[in-house]
Amino acid sequence: MFLGCCLSARSRKQTMVTLSTAEAEYIALCDLVKELLWYIELLEELGFPQRSTVVHCDNQSAIAIAKNPAHHDRTKHISTKYHFVRDQVEKGRIQLSYCPTKLMIADILTKAIPREQFEILRSKMGLADGPTN
């Protein structure tokens, strides 16, 4: 989000098999952070200095992996290229924040959700119910 507007949105199938949802989310975080840093560099080049950027994630285990620099049995098989997220967290360029699944705005575009949740997320996107004829 920049000035209240979405700059980029993407949904795609991952090209690899992961052993847990935490690992899948961590890999998705890496893709997001790479794109996010490109936008940060662009904005800074255009004269908009950036502070640490907050990234919302609905998987607490993926956040824990990114915030914990120690390797342990559950993460030692993850390719080192995905630890780019961890490096950016340590450098303070990004901050990871937990966002409950019910409040994850992207779900409106990727999942079948109940009407009540749809209406809440739709309003968070700044969209209104249009007239019906």
WOQUI-V645528 format. One record per residue. N is the residue number from 1. RES is the residue in one letter. PHI is phi in whole degrees, -180 to 180 (999 if undefined). OMEGA is omega as a letter, one per 20 degrees, with the letter a starting at -180 (none if undefined). NEAR is the number of other C-alpha atoms within 10 Angstrom. Layout:
N | RES | PHI | OMEGA | NEAR
N | RES | PHI | OMEGA | NEAR
//
This chain:
1 | M | 999 | r | 7
2 | F | -138 | a | 8
3 | L | 54 | r | 6
4 | G | 79 | a | 8
5 | C | -117 | r | 9
6 | C | -76 | r | 9
7 | L | -89 | a | 10
8 | S | -156 | r | 10
9 | A | -145 | a | 8
10 | R | -153 | r | 8
11 | S | -140 | r | 8
12 | R | -153 | r | 7
13 | K | -79 | r | 5
14 | Q | -71 | a | 10
15 | T | -91 | a | 6
16 | M | -133 | r | 8
17 | V | -93 | r | 8
18 | T | -113 | a | 13
19 | L | -89 | a | 11
20 | S | -156 | r | 12
21 | T | -67 | r | 12
22 | A | -62 | r | 19
23 | E | -66 | r | 21
24 | A | -62 | r | 16
25 | E | -66 | r | 19
26 | Y | -63 | r | 25
27 | I | -67 | r | 23
28 | A | -64 | r | 16
29 | L | -60 | r | 24
30 | C | -61 | r | 19
31 | D | -60 | r | 14
32 | L | -62 | a | 16
33 | V | -64 | r | 20
34 | K | -61 | r | 13
35 | E | -68 | r | 12
36 | L | -60 | r | 17
37 | L | -65 | r | 15
38 | W | -63 | r | 11
39 | Y | -64 | r | 15
40 | I | -61 | r | 18
41 | E | -62 | r | 14
42 | L | -62 | a | 13
43 | L | -62 | r | 14
44 | E | -66 | r | 12
45 | E | -66 | r | 10
46 | L | -84 | r | 9
47 | G | 96 | r | 9
48 | F | -110 | a | 11
49 | P | -61 | a | 11
50 | Q | -115 | r | 11
51 | R | -92 | r | 10
52 | S | -58 | a | 13
53 | T | -95 | a | 16
54 | V | -90 | r | 11
55 | V | -114 | a | 15
56 | H | -94 | a | 15
57 | C | -136 | a | 19
58 | D | -99 | r | 17
59 | N | -123 | a | 19
60 | Q | -65 | r | 16
61 | S | -67 | r | 16
62 | A | -64 | r | 22
63 | I | -64 | r | 22
64 | A | -63 | r | 14
65 | I | -62 | a | 20
66 | A | -70 | a | 24
67 | K | -89 | a | 17
68 | N | -103 | a | 12
69 | P | -72 | a | 13
70 | A | -79 | r | 9
71 | H | -86 | r | 11
72 | H | -138 | a | 10
73 | D | -53 | a | 6
74 | R | -78 | a | 11
75 | T | -123 | a | 13
76 | K | -69 | r | 10
77 | H | -84 | a | 11
78 | I | -72 | a | 15
79 | S | -57 | a | 9
80 | T | -63 | a | 9
81 | K | -65 | r | 9
82 | Y | -81 | r | 17
83 | H | -79 | r | 18
84 | F | -56 | r | 17
85 | V | -59 | a | 27
86 | R | -58 | r | 21
87 | D | -61 | a | 15
88 | Q | -70 | r | 19
89 | V | -66 | r | 20
90 | E | -63 | r | 15
91 | K | -76 | a | 11
92 | G | 83 | r | 12
93 | R | -74 | r | 17
94 | I | -131 | r | 20
95 | Q | -124 | r | 18
96 | L | -99 | a | 19
97 | S | -130 | r | 14
98 | Y | -77 | r | 14
99 | C | -128 | r | 15
100 | P | -56 | a | 12
101 | T | -54 | a | 12
102 | K | -64 | a | 13
103 | L | -104 | a | 14
104 | M | -77 | a | 15
105 | I | -61 | a | 18
106 | A | -61 | a | 14
107 | D | -62 | r | 15
108 | I | -64 | a | 18
109 | L | -99 | a | 13
110 | T | -124 | a | 11
111 | K | -137 | r | 8
112 | A | -81 | a | 9
113 | I | -128 | r | 13
114 | P | -63 | a | 9
115 | R | -55 | a | 9
116 | E | -60 | r | 9
117 | Q | -67 | r | 15
118 | F | -58 | a | 17
119 | E | -66 | r | 16
120 | I | -64 | a | 14
121 | L | -67 | r | 20
122 | R | -61 | r | 15
123 | S | -68 | r | 13
124 | K | -66 | r | 13
125 | M | -80 | a | 15
126 | G | 84 | r | 9
127 | L | -101 | r | 10
128 | A | -122 | r | 10
129 | D | -70 | a | 8
130 | G | -82 | r | 6
131 | P | -68 | r | 5
132 | T | -110 | r | 4
133 | N | -115 | none | 3
//
